[in-house]
Amino acid sequence: MTFNYKHTKYASYLGCITQAIIVNLPPLLFVVFQREFQVTLEQLGLMISLNFGTQILVDFLAAKFAGKLGYRRCVVAAHILCAIGTIGLGVFPSVLGLGYTGILLATVINAIGGGLIEVLISPIIEALPGDEKASAMSILHAFYCWGQVAVVLLSTLYFSLAGIQSWAFLTSLWALIPLFNIWFFTRVPLQELEEGVEAAPPGHLFRVKIFWIFFLLMVCSGAAEQAMAQWASLFAELGLNISKSWGDLLGPCAFAALMGIARSIYGIWGSRMNLTRALAFSGISCLASYLVAVFSPIPLISLIGCAVCGFSVGIMWPGTISLSAKRYPWGGTAMFAILALAGDLGCSAGPGLVGLVSNAVQDGFLPVLDGLKALIPATETTELGLKLGLLAAILFPLILLLLLGCLAVSFRDKKALAPSSKPE
């Protein structure tokens, strides 16, 4: 069989699904970890932080070494690590008897592989022949959303049929996808992004003023997305008083589905759209969806606001990457790696701000104005704290809109695109 660049796209799509597996499967097993291995909430928090910190470190290192080592070698190694980590999630703690230490070991292995995939997949797509880069990038990242939906739905179905006690075998089933992609990526043609292009070294990028706008846009994109995504399940439970299973389906699953729809729509018709305007529309609709979720007196409408937020943030991440590649084509692999790092920083900052404000309100450390309390429908302090935390997160779409305005002004200045912006 002869493989072409169409197969390279398919392998990249499976890479995004692999990312969705390693990010979204462990949270579905938190209850199991607590019951079987006596893992505390504090330890689960450490697990999440370790995952995030490892990915940031990988993003930083990949900015220096991924381009030199070659895309194929790195992306194959990434999938090997994800396969080992996903299988290890079920094997290390129980079969090997490592308990919580085994969970952490699997988490680190997965984080290294996932971080590499995050850095490499976007430039692999960007380097493919063709002109519709933004559309291809949006479709690529849509597969992460569909992967997230599949992980929640199929895992829930598996638990209902096989029982939660068979959870360890489920991790091996999900590992089949990265295992297949190891073989796939050894066969498909790959084109290096730097071929025929003078690429900027990482240090040069931070001396380019316009790159800082792209960096901060990625921070805001990740923060606006994850601030809602990470808290949607709990918000559904608080707003509608429903079970966790239905909360997961109506919260993060609906959020991911609508985000995937937005990215798919942009992937199909994106070449006809103005990317900057599309990002501005995303910022405005994201802001509106947060406000609806917080201030609606009807719980179901609040939940719809959460879901619509997924559609609103859909193109922020891939759109910012595409805009960066279009406006600063000399960035190379290093730029994609640093943008991935910025996005990960935002993914931590967004949910972190929501949690910080929520806890401060619940513990009485953050006074709330009576007028604001009257506007926010909440019967308990916990619900009020969460809604105020989500209200604080509107800071990110607001900053994103401000940055897009600065970007528009910069592009009117011909110096922003002058040859002096190229790497020396």
DRENFINU-200770 format. One line per 5 residues: number of its first residue (from 1); for each residue x, y, z of N, C-alpha, C. Coordinates in steps of 0.001 Angstrom, whole numbers, plus 500000, padded with zeros to 6 digits. Atoms other than C-alpha are relative to their C-alpha. Example, Ala and Ser with C-alpha at 12.3 -4.5 7.8 and 13.67 -1.06 7.14 Angstrom:
residues 2
1> 500890 498810 500000 512300 495500 507800 500900 501200 500000; 499180 498810 499940 513670 498940 507140 499230 501090 500730
This chain:
residues 424
1> 500838 498797 500000 500000 500000 500000 500869 501248 500000; 499256 498745 500089 501256 503459 499065 499343 501046 500894; 500512 498982 499086 500880 506102 501750 500315 501386 499453; 499802 498628 500453 500427 509785 500874 499677 500969 501134; 500214 498993 498950 499856 513057 502720 498594 499944 500600
6> 501328 500194 499427 496176 512185 503183 500101 499077 501212; 499810 500914 498878 497311 509327 505419 500747 500683 501151; 499318 499229 498957 499599 511757 507262 498982 500768 500835; 501072 499320 499272 496487 513756 508166 499270 499032 500926; 500727 500977 499182 494734 510612 509397 500813 499615 501239
11> 499141 500339 498861 497720 509703 511587 500019 501138 501009; 500010 498838 499110 497733 513235 512994 498683 500091 500765; 501299 500008 499324 494012 513002 513758 499992 498976 501138; 499919 501022 498953 494652 509778 515677 500916 500455 501133; 499140 499441 498970 497425 511628 517511 499214 500889 500950
16> 500843 499150 499146 494874 514172 518767 499050 499159 500841; 500856 500897 499224 492560 511336 519828 500801 499356 501128; 499122 500536 498955 495500 509816 521723 500159 501005 501128; 499933 498950 498979 495905 513129 523524 498736 500021 500854; 501270 499978 499276 492219 513078 524437 499894 498823 500964
21> 500048 501188 499141 492594 509568 525864 500802 500213 501271; 499128 499903 498823 495516 510336 528168 499588 501146 500921; 500437 498876 499168 493952 513610 529385 498680 499695 500706; 501366 500122 499491 490334 512530 529902 499659 498645 500600; 500272 501299 499393 490534 508842 530874 500297 499967 501502
26> 499717 500063 498557 492260 509252 534292 498930 500632 500890; 501029 499445 499123 489589 511619 535731 498785 499087 500166; 501125 500929 499884 486961 508950 534997 500301 498889 500998; 499578 501059 499085 488964 506625 537269 500330 500516 501398; 499655 499423 498701 489410 508998 540219 499298 499273 501146
31> 500753 500694 498948 486677 507256 542214 500614 498627 500271; 499356 501307 499857 488357 503893 541561 501300 500133 500783; 498719 499797 499309 491735 505237 542685 499775 500250 501490; 500302 499720 498596 490158 506529 545905 499580 498726 500738; 500542 501182 499353 488371 503250 546647 501025 498872 500125
36> 499105 501161 500009 491036 500689 545687 501381 500289 500569; 498634 499685 499580 494244 502536 546553 500059 501086 501067; 500097 499006 498934 493038 504996 549226 500697 501317 499629; 499418 498752 500479 494158 507957 547128 499133 501162 500477; 500737 498851 499474 493165 511265 548746 499790 501048 498914
41> 500211 498900 500945 491855 514379 547004 501278 500803 499801; 498726 499281 500106 495168 516069 547772 500954 499269 499054; 499132 500780 500881 497008 513231 546016 499524 500054 498554; 500518 499835 501356 494699 513484 543021 500398 501361 499432; 499553 498678 500429 495504 517188 542886 501463 500002 499620
46> 498582 500115 500321 499207 516357 542949 500190 499296 498665; 499938 500736 501269 498660 513924 540092 499719 500938 498820; 500342 499048 501055 497009 516655 537984 501134 501003 499798; 498911 499024 500091 499779 519150 538790 501249 499383 499381; 498838 500682 500558 502475 516593 537974 499838 499811 498492
51> 500284 500158 501423 500833 515903 534621 500234 501315 499255; 499865 498688 500628 500643 519601 533792 501456 500473 499991; 498609 499555 499915 504178 520369 535007 500907 499237 499058; 499189 500799 500913 505660 517506 533018 499796 500439 498560; 500268 499570 501377 503941 518669 529833 500647 501347 499700
56> 499337 498706 500220 505245 522217 530280 501498 499799 499790; 498575 500282 500152 508788 520864 530731 500284 499400 498624; 499826 500605 501327 508387 518739 527586 499844 501051 498901; 500181 498918 500966 507060 521764 525661 501269 500838 499879; 498802 499168 499983 510122 523753 526706 501175 499293 499319
61> 498883 500753 500579 512616 521020 525781 499787 499746 498517; 500292 500279 501404 510855 520222 522513 500264 501217 499120; 499706 498790 500766 511290 523849 521434 501444 500009 499517; 498580 500019 500365 515041 523180 521329 500390 498782 499175; 499463 501243 500535 515343 519560 520265 499117 499287 498977
66> 500887 500769 500882 512269 518354 518330 500370 500162 498533; 499637 499767 501388 513285 519995 515066 501307 499333 499612; 498697 500599 500286 516857 518667 515322 499916 498481 499917; 500115 501460 499979 515855 515083 516131 499146 499472 498861; 500865 500427 501093 513247 514952 513362 498603 499655 500487
71> 501385 500204 499609 509457 514772 513437 499655 498528 500177; 500415 501404 499959 509136 511062 512698 500506 499310 501257; 499412 500648 498833 511502 509898 515408 499290 500430 501284; 500620 499480 498776 509879 512140 518022 498540 499584 500130; 501426 500306 499902 506234 511460 517142 499772 498504 500224
76> 500102 501434 499726 506768 507685 517091 500313 499724 501473; 499647 500166 498584 508492 507877 520482 498864 500481 500903; 501118 499469 499214 505573 509964 521770 498880 498979 500127; 501077 500987 499961 503041 507288 520847 500405 498743 500760; 499518 501128 499190 505198 504542 522343 499799 500305 501484
81> 500161 499601 498609 505192 506462 525629 498530 500027 500407; 501430 499944 499674 501418 507047 525474 499413 498598 500129; 500492 501378 499901 500781 503354 524855 500445 499364 501319; 499481 500549 498745 503024 502367 527785 499277 500623 501197; 500643 499307 498889 501482 505006 530054 498542 499616 500170
86> 501415 500344 499918 497885 504124 529188 499816 498577 500520; 500044 501368 499477 498451 500399 529717 500451 499989 501463; 499462 499948 498642 500488 501202 532813 499035 500542 501023; 500992 499460 499075 497586 503115 534319 499184 498882 500638; 500721 501130 499447 495851 499784 534763 500897 498925 500585
91> 499076 501068 499594 498951 497616 535298 500865 500389 501197; 499039 499603 498968 501363 499594 537485 499416 499982 501416; 500495 499937 498618 499106 500250 540518 499479 498671 500530; 500642 501227 499513 497281 496886 540698 500842 498757 499751; 499264 501220 500342 499211 494149 538844 501391 499999 500624
96> 498652 499905 499429 502650 495381 539948 499966 500378 501481; 500137 499694 498580 501297 496419 543352 500638 501304 500439; 499349 498726 499667 502733 499945 543182 499026 501027 500572; 500974 499074 499446 499487 501657 544179 500110 501400 499427; 499965 498601 500432 499595 505449 544057 501285 500327 499246
101> 498737 499772 500708 503261 505416 542987 499881 499542 498549; 500211 500484 501359 502244 503364 539953 499140 500940 499180; 500851 499029 500694 499536 505871 539088 500825 501212 499569; 499146 498856 500328 502066 508711 539232 500976 499658 498883; 499063 500418 501043 504537 506746 537094 499313 499980 498635
106> 500748 500024 501258 501903 506131 534410 499649 501421 499550; 500343 498611 500314 500882 509805 534607 501172 500727 499355; 498813 499324 500539 504443 511036 533980 500313 499492 498593; 499720 500568 501321 504975 508641 531057 499001 500529 498968; 501026 499459 500896 501682 509734 529503 500224 501480 499712
111> 499804 498556 500160 502490 513412 530074 501149 500299 499044; 498873 499804 500924 505836 513113 528261 499547 499733 498567; 500488 500320 501333 504193 511402 525306 498982 501007 499498; 501009 499027 500395 501221 513763 525270 500579 501367 499706; 499352 498718 500255 503447 516826 525510 500686 500022 498649
116> 499346 500092 501312 505457 515661 522492 498980 500041 498869; 501037 499983 501030 502295 514994 520496 499464 501410 499810; 500544 498644 500065 500958 518451 521350 500928 500933 499234; 499023 499144 500670 504167 520081 520124 500125 499653 498529; 499640 500454 501342 504579 518005 516961 498842 499969 499016
121> 501102 500220 500930 501115 517449 515513 499676 501252 499193; 500334 498763 500718 500429 521096 514631 501007 500331 498903; 499070 499725 501091 503691 521691 512709 500000 498930 498913; 500107 501044 501030 503255 518326 510940 498885 500353 499017; 501103 499584 500874 499896 519544 509606 500363 501279 499246
126> 499635 498723 500628 501250 523046 508911 500984 499792 498858; 498974 500239 501012 504105 521580 506846 499476 499265 498773; 500536 500743 501137 501823 519551 504544 499724 500920 498821; 500307 499180 501183 501359 520778 500961 498541 500433 500003; 501369 499484 500043 498266 522906 500372 499920 501385 500592
131> 500142 498604 499583 496977 526383 501049 499036 500198 501167; 501026 499800 498968 494065 525844 503456 500510 499512 501354; 499366 500422 498745 496244 525626 506569 499073 500168 501200; 500860 499730 498840 493761 527196 508985 498891 498966 500106; 501064 500994 499986 490989 524793 507977 500524 498646 500458
136> 499409 501283 499614 493270 521770 508285 500341 499981 501480; 499641 499913 498589 494449 522962 511698 498756 499881 500878; 501224 500055 499211 490882 523402 512936 499420 498588 500026; 500476 501382 500046 489844 519934 511764 500867 499112 500882; 499077 500770 499159 492952 518500 513447 499598 500094 501469
141> 500317 499817 498586 492039 519993 516817 498564 499608 500330; 501359 500511 499762 488385 519007 516349 500052 498541 500423; 499912 501407 499649 489524 515411 516633 500333 499795 501477; 499817 500084 498552 490685 516102 520195 498636 500027 500687; 501337 499882 499401 487109 517130 521008 499210 498714 499815
146> 500739 501235 500243 485589 514062 519354 500614 498853 500788; 499360 501007 499167 488161 511952 521155 499540 500091 501441; 500483 499798 498628 487075 513468 524472 498578 499479 500150; 501373 500498 499961 483422 512753 523686 499991 498470 499995; 499951 501464 500106 484295 509168 522715 500483 499366 501296
151> 499472 500551 498747 486312 508594 525897 498921 499965 501070; 501051 499946 498975 483415 509709 528118 498876 499018 499688; 501145 500834 500358 480664 507929 526199 500341 498505 500019; 499656 501421 500104 482452 504635 525453 500453 499426 501336; 499600 500488 498681 483999 504388 528901 498788 499814 500907
156> 501236 500133 499222 480602 505000 530507 499237 498745 499575; 500653 501201 500516 479128 502291 528253 500726 498741 500478; 499211 501143 499547 481972 499921 529150 499721 499694 501468; 500247 500208 498576 481415 500447 532880 498611 499422 500245; 501369 500507 499813 477690 499785 532500 499877 498541 499575
161> 500069 501380 500496 478317 496515 530612 500919 499053 500765; 499003 500883 499380 481484 495122 532218 500141 500241 501495; 499859 499683 498585 481304 496824 535596 501253 500804 500273; 498871 499142 499658 483613 499339 537207 501198 499193 500483; 498899 500824 499494 485674 496486 538688 500938 499543 498887
166> 499168 500397 501145 487000 495738 535166 500725 501189 499392; 499421 498762 500512 488512 499220 534820 501404 499814 499429; 498611 500158 500438 492121 497975 534392 500077 499520 498556; 499995 500482 501381 491261 496174 531141 499622 501107 499035; 500405 498879 500849 489659 499353 529781 501212 500818 499550
171> 498822 499209 500372 493013 501167 529844 500777 499324 498865; 499312 500713 501081 494531 498454 527643 499236 500114 498687; 500798 499831 501216 491652 498758 525180 500262 501369 499367; 499742 498659 500538 492217 502520 524832 501433 500118 499476; 498606 499959 500464 495964 501869 524351 500152 499476 498581
176> 499920 500506 501369 495170 500168 521027 500169 501129 498977; 499901 498878 500943 494895 503587 519369 501437 500502 499880; 498587 499612 500174 498444 504822 520174 500865 498851 499470; 499233 501129 500523 499758 501303 519451 499892 499933 498478; 500173 499986 501451 498274 501432 515947 500732 501183 499376
181> 499401 498799 500577 499553 504969 515417 501530 499942 500002; 498545 500206 500063 503129 503885 516211 500367 499471 498616; 499757 500578 501326 503013 501742 513068 499656 500997 498895; 500475 499076 501032 501066 504365 511090 501029 501101 499732; 499055 498900 500168 503596 507141 511711 501359 499539 499461
186> 498768 500484 500637 506463 504910 510571 499823 499844 498499; 500279 500223 501416 504780 504622 507156 499636 501266 499231; 500505 498836 500734 503239 507994 506290 501132 500979 499684; 498974 498997 500326 505280 510722 504530 499894 501215 500924; 499953 498805 499162 506347 513646 506718 500895 501038 499346
191> 499215 498890 500539 507640 517033 505665 500353 500926 501142; 499560 499127 498923 509723 519127 508036 499562 501432 499722; 500486 498624 500163 508321 522625 508629 501100 500933 499556; 498905 499090 500293 511763 524208 508319 500599 499800 498612; 499437 500237 501310 512459 522753 504872 499734 501191 499096
196> 500117 498860 500888 513115 525713 502606 499646 501286 500708; 500364 498811 499234 512355 528194 505394 501074 500282 501041; 499034 499601 498983 514765 530134 507558 499284 500104 501339; 500741 500076 498747 513543 529183 511041 500676 500810 501101; 499484 499203 498891 513909 531369 514098 500384 499102 501161
201> 499677 500721 498764 515764 530024 517138 499071 500460 501114; 500942 499642 498928 513695 530006 520370 500285 501361 500627; 499671 498727 499368 515607 532947 521853 499588 501198 499168; 500366 498884 500866 514887 535116 518833 498514 500329 500105; 501443 499782 499982 511136 534624 519112 499580 500973 501090
206> 500379 499139 498875 510976 536359 522488 500506 501435 499829; 499572 498623 500305 512705 539404 520964 499115 500640 498935; 500936 499489 500998 509921 539796 518400 498716 500416 500709; 501129 499478 499230 507185 542000 519845 498688 499326 499626; 501284 500548 500422 504384 540551 517757 499818 498569 500477
211> 500108 501368 499508 505210 537035 518953 499399 499975 501403; 500555 499942 498655 504327 538104 522508 498470 500093 499961; 501461 499951 500137 500805 538899 521277 499464 498600 499753; 500430 501371 500264 500511 535370 519885 500123 499140 501259; 499766 500756 498767 501935 533947 523124 498859 500239 500983
216> 501063 499666 499052 499379 535786 525261 498630 499572 499479; 501249 500505 500564 496566 534885 522844 499827 498516 500311; 500068 501418 499681 497422 531221 523417 499688 499787 501478; 500299 500097 498562 497401 531726 527206 498509 500223 500230; 501421 499682 499817 493947 533318 527001 499106 498927 499382
221> 500786 501049 500647 492686 530627 524598 499903 498775 500897; 500000 501160 499107 493723 527793 526904 499225 500254 501276; 500678 499667 498743 492408 529598 529986 498496 500083 499813; 501442 499859 500249 489011 530499 528486 499349 498642 499762; 500532 501337 500283 488562 526901 527311 499915 499149 501260
226> 499942 500937 498879 489641 525006 530413 499334 500519 501266; 500697 499466 498828 488151 527381 532997 498580 499462 500065; 501343 500560 500043 484737 526161 531863 500031 498479 499923; 499983 501449 500216 485679 522633 530757 500239 499230 501296; 499650 500729 498788 487196 521623 534090 498924 500089 501083
231> 500998 499799 498958 484300 522954 536152 498579 499705 499521; 501336 500187 500560 481379 522089 533844 499240 498872 500692; 500673 501135 499365 480626 518740 535506 499442 500381 501372; 500446 499576 498677 480463 520178 539018 498894 501047 499887; 501009 498967 500196 478482 523141 537735 498658 499369 499632
236> 501237 500691 500376 475940 520765 536174 499347 499367 501213; 500536 500636 498799 475558 518901 539460 499383 501029 500946; 500509 498957 499107 475113 522126 541438 498742 500644 499443; 501116 499277 500606 472728 523715 538954 498739 499167 499841; 501164 500837 500278 470485 520742 538216 499793 498896 501027
241> 500104 501029 498967 471125 518443 541187 499775 498610 499397; 500113 501287 500672 471642 515417 538919 501211 499143 500332; 498913 500929 499685 473893 512367 539163 501273 500390 499266; 498729 499677 500623 477572 512528 538259 500055 499523 498555; 499972 500526 501372 477070 510350 535172 499304 500962 499037
246> 500702 499042 500849 474465 512713 533761 500688 501367 500016; 499256 498746 499941 476513 515674 534951 501166 499998 499037; 498888 500109 500942 479495 514419 532942 499510 500083 498564; 500523 499993 501365 477323 513884 529866 499491 501373 499592; 500574 498694 500321 475515 517227 530043 500983 501142 500203
251> 498995 498971 499766 478567 519164 531237 501171 499892 499050; 498803 500060 500847 482031 518330 529839 499777 499305 498666; 500221 500700 501263 480682 515951 527178 499307 500920 498988; 500684 499054 500886 478268 518540 525723 500931 501137 499605; 499006 498959 500274 480997 521181 525999 500947 499538 498895
256> 499046 500521 500979 483437 518978 524047 499342 499786 498645; 500696 500245 501262 480827 518035 521428 499811 501295 499220; 500206 498719 500680 479988 521667 520650 501324 500629 499574; 498676 499499 500396 483672 522582 520623 500461 499281 498733; 499647 500756 501189 484240 519796 518103 499204 500443 498784
261> 500831 499509 501107 481331 521043 515973 500541 501321 499469; 499455 498703 500421 482793 524566 515931 501270 499813 499181; 498743 500218 500719 486201 523283 514848 499765 499307 498659; 500314 500671 501259 484668 521041 512204 499407 500983 498992; 500578 498984 500884 482599 523907 510773 501092 500893 499438
266> 498917 499140 500476 485673 526102 510617 500928 499229 499061; 499161 500811 500869 487614 523228 509082 499432 499873 498601; 500638 500156 501310 485079 522943 506249 499909 501332 499266; 500223 498701 500653 484342 526607 505575 501014 501070 500425; 499060 499022 499461 487342 528245 507239 500708 500836 498963
271> 499272 499250 501029 489009 529272 503982 499223 501227 499531; 500824 498858 500416 486101 531669 503358 499889 501053 501098; 500138 499098 498852 486378 533328 506775 501260 500824 500217; 498877 499195 499522 488565 536107 508086 500364 499498 501395; 499627 500665 498757 490530 534405 510878 499965 500938 501196
276> 499990 499043 498888 490996 537526 513001 498578 500331 500448; 501399 499710 499654 487290 538342 512834 499339 498797 500659; 500572 501203 499400 486386 534733 513605 500438 499854 501447; 499510 500059 498618 488576 534853 516721 499323 501063 500859; 500688 498943 499256 486978 538148 517743 498568 499577 500334
281> 501348 500506 499746 483509 536597 517363 500027 498942 501099; 499861 501027 498962 484693 533650 519483 500153 500637 501369; 499794 499315 498728 485878 536023 522195 498713 500617 500535; 501247 499352 499577 482572 537936 522272 498972 498957 500444; 500976 501032 499644 480412 534785 522282 500430 499229 501246
286> 499502 500641 498783 482651 533212 524942 499648 500841 501221; 500351 499080 498920 482171 536265 527134 498521 499918 500320; 501451 500064 499806 478408 536093 526611 499583 498677 500657; 500381 501306 499443 478222 532362 527417 500364 499892 501476; 499631 499975 498580 480098 532856 530702 498973 500806 500795
291> 500960 499150 499292 477699 535654 531666 498644 499306 500134; 501258 500743 499931 474657 533506 530826 500087 498907 501061; 499831 501080 499027 476032 530600 532878 499954 500513 501425; 499907 499450 498645 476628 532844 535889 498699 500662 500435; 501097 499135 499576 473604 535160 535871 498601 499465 499699
296> 501334 500502 500314 470744 533056 534454 499328 499438 501256; 500723 500532 498830 468095 532345 537135 499457 498592 499754; 500512 501333 500354 467110 529145 535288 501190 499057 499842; 498842 500894 500046 469568 526276 535922 500267 499398 498625; 499814 500606 501311 468953 524676 532511 500625 500993 499023
301> 499408 498969 500866 469773 527969 530754 501472 500199 500352; 498597 499908 499586 472961 528211 532803 500818 498858 499401; 499311 501155 500565 473893 524726 531655 500186 500147 498498; 499875 499727 501433 473199 525706 528036 501135 500992 499753; 498889 499054 500109 475571 528630 528583 501336 499296 500077
306> 498761 500782 499893 478258 526158 529663 500304 499272 498698; 499808 500764 501229 477710 524021 526570 500358 500907 498832; 499734 499063 501095 477633 527000 524189 501414 500572 500102; 498622 499538 499816 480937 528109 525688 500966 499094 499224; 499169 500911 500776 482429 524990 524086 500037 500381 498540
311> 500045 499547 501393 481264 526196 520674 500789 501300 499840; 499346 498685 500079 482598 529695 521433 501515 499898 499990; 498539 500087 499895 486121 528617 522353 500593 499044 498961; 499563 501052 500907 486278 526005 519588 501210 500333 499149; 498910 499696 500933 488573 527817 517171 501108 500842 500631
316> 498993 499126 499393 490572 529856 519695 501404 499401 499910; 498678 500631 499962 493447 527386 520110 500541 499764 498592; 499463 500218 501348 493814 526175 516476 500064 501283 499180; 499991 498749 500744 492944 529621 515145 501205 500858 500326; 498812 499223 499600 495701 531307 517150 501266 499386 499415
321> 498833 500667 500595 498225 528698 515970 500097 500319 498519; 500001 499721 501434 497200 529214 512338 500342 501459 499713; 499714 498581 500191 497273 532997 512663 501474 500293 500252; 498582 499816 499700 500748 532829 514214 500863 499527 498839; 499223 500545 501122 502060 530629 511383 499872 500877 498758
326> 500238 499161 501173 500522 532933 508783 500718 501344 500116; 499436 498663 499828 501745 536212 510251 501493 499987 500304; 498564 500089 499720 505165 534996 511375 500497 498627 499531; 499670 501312 500565 506195 532136 509019 501406 499522 500306; 498623 500382 499703 509778 532088 510305 500138 499317 501358
331> 499940 500531 498643 508855 530639 513683 500472 498563 500101; 499563 501394 500009 509391 526969 512793 499441 499179 501154; 500450 500912 498946 509017 524089 515229 500066 500663 501377; 499839 499338 498699 510254 526251 518110 498777 500834 500343; 501168 499165 499733 507305 528610 517725 498807 499150 500414
336> 501113 500864 499643 504782 525762 517820 500175 499430 501399; 499744 500541 498671 506453 524321 520911 499736 501051 501082; 500193 498943 499001 506434 527659 522759 498527 500388 500084; 501437 499722 499966 502815 528307 521742 499253 498906 500765; 500600 501092 499227 501920 524866 523124 500237 500221 501486
341> 499688 499691 498607 503665 525848 526357 499079 501104 500516; 500884 498899 499595 501654 529095 526456 498575 499501 500206; 501340 500554 499853 498430 527174 525894 499855 499193 501275; 500041 500796 498767 499277 524788 528732 499991 500895 501235; 500039 499044 498887 499966 527742 531018 498581 500534 500193
346> 501379 499532 499915 496506 529045 530183 499063 498933 500527; 500848 501109 499533 494950 525619 530758 500107 499818 501506; 499846 500049 498548 496322 525781 534290 499452 501259 500658; 500393 498725 499400 495655 529467 534930 498483 500168 500056; 501452 499826 500038 491976 529394 533892 499285 499258 501120
351> 500643 500731 498907 490739 526580 536159 500540 500406 501364; 499408 499584 498733 493170 527770 538842 499350 501250 500547; 500643 498761 499569 491601 531232 538947 498581 499724 500496; 501357 500347 499578 488090 529754 539140 500031 499350 501386; 499897 500676 498711 489142 527482 542011 500432 500932 501113
356> 499504 499061 498993 491004 530248 543831 498893 500929 500480; 501084 499092 499630 488070 532662 543737 498887 499242 500717; 501062 500789 499381 485556 529918 544588 500320 499662 501447; 499594 500341 498633 487513 528791 547625 500030 501219 500904; 499915 498777 499204 488102 532368 548777 498618 500474 500430
361> 501366 499596 499667 484356 533105 548648 499401 499051 501046; 500555 500980 499065 483410 529874 550424 500605 500127 501399; 499312 499897 498713 485998 530415 553173 499845 501376 500638; 500242 498675 499450 484929 534031 553661 501171 500959 499880; 498840 499123 500156 488284 535491 552599 499775 501083 498948
366> 500279 499033 501061 486774 537326 549632 498592 500549 500192; 501332 499430 499786 483912 539697 550515 499283 500216 498673; 500806 499853 501209 481081 539829 547995 499003 501131 500217; 500923 498882 499889 479093 543005 547374 498558 499500 500000; 501402 500409 499905 475419 542714 548283 499296 500132 498648
371> 500614 499806 501320 474463 544087 544873 500324 498857 499052; 499601 501118 500852 476421 541331 543138 499317 498710 500441; 500709 501179 499483 474895 538686 545402 498556 499972 499506; 501397 499924 500434 471436 539908 544405 499850 499623 498530; 500074 500278 501432 472249 539516 540713 500271 498537 499681
376> 499616 501384 500274 473667 535986 540978 499075 499047 500744; 500912 500948 499342 471058 533275 541644 500780 498830 500595; 499286 501089 499318 472583 530944 544233 499379 499801 501378; 500634 500307 498712 471081 529185 547233 501013 499602 501061; 498973 500432 499057 474323 527970 548816 501299 500748 499736
381> 498710 499319 500135 477756 529452 549444 500873 499318 498964; 499194 500731 500976 479372 526715 547349 499635 500397 498581; 500464 499616 501338 477248 527569 544326 500369 501444 499696; 499632 498596 500195 477832 531299 544817 501489 500125 499700; 498565 499941 500217 481585 530745 545057 500389 499536 498615
386> 499685 500521 501324 481664 528674 541882 499585 500975 498911; 500457 499045 501016 479625 531195 539929 500870 501249 499977; 499093 498839 499974 481839 534054 541098 501364 499632 499412; 498758 500452 500624 484867 531980 540090 499899 500022 498492; 500216 499956 501447 483423 531572 536595 499880 501437 499503
391> 500092 498590 500381 482633 535282 536537 501387 500612 499880; 498626 499486 500072 486296 536015 537255 500690 499562 498721; 499343 500538 501196 487240 533877 534238 499674 500793 498738; 500261 499177 501189 485679 536416 531838 501183 500916 499712; 498779 499228 500222 489006 538182 532274 500728 499514 498750
396> 499214 500562 501107 490491 535834 529652 499426 500343 498630; 500500 499537 501300 488107 536466 526722 500103 501511 499823; 499831 498546 500097 488302 540185 527566 501417 500353 499542; 498606 499755 500400 492108 540142 527310 500227 499545 498571; 499856 500487 501369 491871 538069 524132 499496 501027 498990
401> 500537 498983 500904 489673 540721 522503 500913 501216 499932; 499069 498875 499975 492088 543455 523589 501243 499691 499168; 498814 500406 500752 495037 541520 522127 499721 499966 498500; 500350 500006 501425 493227 541028 518821 499943 501422 499450; 499976 498601 500415 492726 544785 518684 501419 500492 499803
406> 498588 499621 500139 496450 545302 519263 500610 499370 498754; 499479 500701 501168 497180 542744 516557 499565 500700 498720; 500503 499296 501179 494992 544583 514057 500769 501292 499767; 499223 498760 500117 496842 547835 514799 501410 499697 499515; 498641 500372 500388 500201 546073 514435 500098 499678 498525
411> 499942 500394 501399 499340 544706 511005 499764 501175 499060; 500097 498797 500828 498490 548180 509778 501354 500674 499864; 498643 499474 500029 502087 549080 510577 500855 499038 499190; 499244 500879 500889 504174 547667 507724 501269 499460 500656; 498779 500452 499339 507164 547371 510049 499780 498647 500681
416> 500274 501256 499310 505425 544466 511811 500264 498802 499107; 499784 501092 500940 505816 542405 508645 501266 500203 499187; 498786 499678 500756 509114 543850 507494 501035 498887 500141; 498981 501032 499922 512135 541628 506741 500814 500013 501271; 499233 499933 498742 513727 542854 509974 499428 499077 501056
421> 500588 500922 499044 511310 540549 511784 500509 498575 499815; 499487 501331 500247 513038 537525 510250 501144 499683 500962; 498867 500363 499154 515572 535578 512297 501301 500331 499319; 498692 499678 500549 519134 536654 511845 500912 498803 500065
